[in-house]
């Protein structure tokens, strides 16, 4: 048995929590204020996600669902056209029109790369959004190089131990898990866990994400004994976070 805290539509909120931005006016990299977008006033992300706590599932991939440009952002150079194209792409994706969504995501990525350069971290998240679309289309051949490129951009621009690298590693691991390449997935999840613990602390609520994903992976591999301690630790972190939030 595993736990699911985040669903596909609201997992991006974890980025704000991890960087202490739930109460900030603008989120990192000029991607908009996710806390306001979700209307979640709590400082504890897990309290915001009580309604999606379920059993028997994996914590999903990370997608930045808002590219809204803010006038007071440090990344105010984010081109408005890229935002417009990304929003359109997401609308078509939600309707199941993946072909049109792909075209628009590619156009948004091109605008970002032409404006900010191919090494800007904002471009890495545009790559992730496009790769995630390909995952939905079960086109792993197209998704894999985009995920790997996003990790490379993040690592070079922000550092190998930056929290965003952990998020990219989580996505890559999930892809390999779906492809049945469990050894590669294990390596990526373990690296993501290491960065989570170093950047946030071992008891931070978000550490439950790679712990749970590792437990789910080991379960799929038939290694239930190896999965159990990861699952139990994730469950304990979640329980502790919920208790602390109720006290606040």
SVG drawing of the C-alpha trace seen along z (x, -y; Angstrom):
<svg xmlns="http://www.w3.org/2000/svg" viewBox="-12 -45 39 55">
<polyline fill="none" stroke="black" stroke-width="0.4" points="0.0,0.0 1.3,-3.4 0.2,-7.0 -0.7,-9.7 -0.6,-13.2 -0.5,-15.2 -2.6,-14.8 -1.5,-15.9 -3.3,-19.3 -2.0,-20.6 1.4,-19.0 3.1,-22.2 2.2,-23.8 5.0,-21.8 7.5,-24.1 6.2,-27.1 6.4,-25.2 9.9,-24.0 11.2,-27.5 9.1,-29.1 7.1,-30.9 3.5,-30.1 3.2,-33.6 5.4,-35.3 4.0,-37.8 5.7,-36.1 7.1,-32.7 10.5,-31.8 11.6,-32.2 8.6,-34.4 6.1,-31.5 3.4,-33.2 2.0,-32.8 0.9,-29.2 -0.4,-29.7 -2.8,-32.4 -3.7,-30.4 -4.8,-27.5 -6.4,-29.7 -4.6,-27.8 -3.7,-29.9 -1.9,-27.2 1.9,-27.4 1.8,-23.6 1.4,-22.1 0.1,-18.8 -2.8,-20.5 -3.8,-22.0 -3.7,-18.5 -5.9,-16.6 -8.6,-16.1 -6.3,-14.2 -4.7,-11.9 -5.5,-8.4 -4.1,-4.9 -2.4,-2.8 -0.8,-5.4 2.4,-7.2 3.1,-10.8 3.1,-12.2 5.4,-14.3 6.1,-17.9 4.6,-20.4 4.6,-24.2 1.0,-25.0 1.4,-28.7 3.6,-30.9 1.8,-34.0 4.1,-37.0 4.2,-39.4 5.3,-43.0 7.2,-42.8 9.0,-39.6 12.8,-39.3 12.3,-37.4 10.1,-40.0 11.9,-39.3 9.7,-36.2 8.1,-36.9 4.4,-37.3 4.0,-35.4 5.5,-32.4 3.0,-32.6 0.1,-32.9 1.3,-30.0 1.8,-27.8 -1.6,-28.6 -3.2,-27.7 -1.2,-24.5 -2.5,-23.5 -6.1,-24.2 -5.7,-21.9 -4.0,-19.3 -6.8,-19.3 -9.2,-18.7 -7.2,-15.8 -6.0,-17.5 -2.3,-16.5 -1.3,-17.3 -2.3,-21.0 -0.9,-21.1 2.5,-19.8 2.7,-22.5 1.9,-25.3 4.3,-23.9 7.1,-23.8 6.3,-27.4 6.4,-28.6 9.7,-26.8 11.1,-28.4 10.1,-31.9 11.7,-31.3 15.0,-30.0 15.2,-32.8 14.5,-35.5 16.3,-34.1 18.7,-31.6 18.8,-27.8 20.5,-27.7 18.0,-29.7 16.2,-27.6 12.8,-28.8 13.4,-26.9 14.0,-23.8 10.5,-23.9 9.1,-24.5 11.0,-21.3 9.4,-19.4 5.9,-20.5 6.5,-19.3 8.0,-16.0 5.1,-15.4 2.8,-15.8 4.7,-13.1 4.4,-10.9 0.6,-11.2 1.0,-10.2 3.2,-7.3 5.9,-8.6 8.9,-7.9 11.4,-8.3 10.5,-12.0 10.0,-12.5 13.3,-11.0 15.7,-13.5 13.6,-16.4 13.6,-15.4 17.3,-14.7 18.0,-18.1 15.9,-19.8 18.0,-18.2 21.1,-19.3 20.0,-22.9 18.9,-23.0 22.1,-21.4 24.3,-23.9 22.3,-27.0 21.3,-26.4 23.7,-23.6 23.4,-19.8 22.0,-19.9 19.3,-22.5 15.8,-21.5 14.6,-21.9 17.1,-19.2 15.3,-16.9 12.0,-17.7 13.5,-16.9 15.0,-13.7 11.6,-12.7 10.0,-13.1 12.8,-11.1 12.5,-8.3 8.7,-8.1 9.3,-7.8 11.8,-5.0 9.4,-3.3 6.6,-3.4 9.0,-2.1 9.9,0.9 13.5,-0.3 13.4,0.1 17.2,-0.1 17.4,-3.5 14.3,-4.6 15.8,-3.5 18.9,-5.5 17.0,-8.7 14.6,-8.4 17.5,-7.8 19.3,-10.9 16.1,-12.9 15.7,-11.7 19.2,-12.8 18.7,-16.3 15.4,-16.6 17.0,-15.7 20.0,-18.0 18.0,-21.0 14.9,-20.7 15.9,-18.5 15.0,-14.8 11.7,-15.6 10.3,-18.1 6.9,-17.1 8.1,-17.1 10.7,-14.4 7.7,-12.0 7.5,-12.3 10.7,-10.4 10.2,-8.1 6.8,-7.1 7.9,-6.8 10.8,-4.5 8.4,-2.3 6.1,-2.1 9.0,-1.2 10.3,1.5 6.8,2.9 6.6,3.2 10.0,4.9 8.6,7.5 10.9,6.2 8.2,5.6 10.7,5.8 12.8,3.1 9.8,1.0 8.3,1.1 10.8,-1.2 10.4,-3.9 6.7,-3.7 6.6,-3.8 8.9,-6.8 6.8,-8.6 3.7,-7.8 5.3,-9.1 6.4,-12.3 2.9,-12.9 1.3,-12.2 3.7,-14.6 3.1,-17.3 -0.7,-17.0 -0.5,-17.2 1.7,-20.3 -0.6,-21.9 -3.6,-21.3 -1.8,-22.9 -1.0,-26.0"/>
</svg>
